[in-house]
Amino acid sequence: MDITIYPKKLTGTVAAIPSKSQAHRLLICAALGRGRTTLLCPETNRDIEATAGCLQALGARIVRTSLGFEVEPIETPCKNPVLNCHDSGSTLRFLLPVAGALGCGAVFQLEGRLPKRPLSPLWEELERMGCHLSRPTADTVRCEGQLHPGDFTIDGGVSSQFITGLLLAAAILPGKSRVIPTGKLESRPYIQMTLDALEAFGVRSRDLTLEGGLLRSPGTLAVEGDWSNAAFFLAAQALGSRLEVTNLSPASAQGDRAAAELIPQLSDFSTISAADIPDLVPILSIVAACNKGAVFTDIRRLRLKESDRVASVIAMVEALGGRAEADENSLTVYGTGLTGGTVDSVGDHRIAMSAAVGATVCTERVTILGAESVGKSYPQFWEEYRRLGGNYEQYLR
């Protein structure tokens, strides 16, 4: 689906949708725990549904309701299940260690860009600790064997998702396990989200050391509002749209809560590290282009996201009439303003939504190719955009 937007500011109130990051973690804890859990998560997306589907394949009973999910935990893990991760990196990286801890054997199916996204050094550490991993085909990963408790050592600079997966696995392994990050630890707030989720289910950590065993259901939990997706509307607000964004916790552990501080900073030239906020760079680049520009440092991991986000951000900014360039570890966006043009989302939900926000300040219409990519994290985005006054036409290919 392609969409052509006619420039217009947005007006109204929009409530942040449930946090994708928190929903993944709480669903997994609920499926691994003891007792039934009600998870209040009235809106979902493709990534959350991928995790729920994989947990069901492992043996959990999950019922979708109008309020969220009812989760009955895994009693006896299914043997040799097939887990379809679709294109969700979180689903794969969180559940690969969990499948190893359950010792059930599993085949993970991967779609989109996911088969090309890195699994090293998680792969090597899982094998060192008892699992055997293989790639039967280019788009599948097989996990066999039994993960052992103990000390897991992993480079903290590739993906915090690897650390989250190991922590979730450690929570169900017998005895004490410790996750030891080496090197520069990036996306620390997302590790804290994992620890918070585990604590909600009765498992506490001290210096990433967990005493394994069964997690206990807290009964009912609500998924908090998503700062990552709310950032698009916060950016539109900063660019002149008259919006109020609700359902956000200022005390959230979400790393993208930084949007509340970073977006106002972009009224002037800024230098911002992307180490803990890789998902915010596309929308911050739009705000920077409409102001005095910015330099984003620590961008290496952006090349490993749903798209090569260094290349796709530069292409987006330039397609809209701006200017951007990058070297090995920094991205510079110049404060040229935006005029309009055609942006290829390259299947990246955050590029599509960022371009839509850019359209609110362009002087000419904006066409977004592959606009359906928003379904990965925010299926209702285009409905909300129109409800808030956005003017667009859509075309099916």
Buried (B, 14 or more C-beta within 10 A) or exposed (E): BBBBBBBBBBEEEBBBBBBBBBBBBBBBBBBBBBBBBBBBBEBBBBBBBBBBBBBBBBBBBBEEEEEBBBBBBBEEBBEEBEBBBBBBBBBBBBBBBBBBBBBBBBBBBBEBBBBEBBBEBBBEBBBEBBBEBEEEEEBBBBBBBBBBBBEBBBBBBBBBBBBBBBBBBBBBBEEEBBBBBEEEBBBBBBBBBBBBBBEBBBBEBEEBBBBBBBBBBBEEBBBBBBBBBBBBBBBBBBBEBEBEBEEBEEEBBBBBBBBBEBBEBBEEBBEBEBBBBBBBBBBBBBBBBBBBBBBBBBBBBBBBBBBBBBEBBBBBBBBBBBBBEBEEEBBBBBBBBBBBBBBBBBBBBBBBBBBBBBBBBBEEBBBBBBBBBBBBBBBBBBEBBEEBBBEBEBEEE
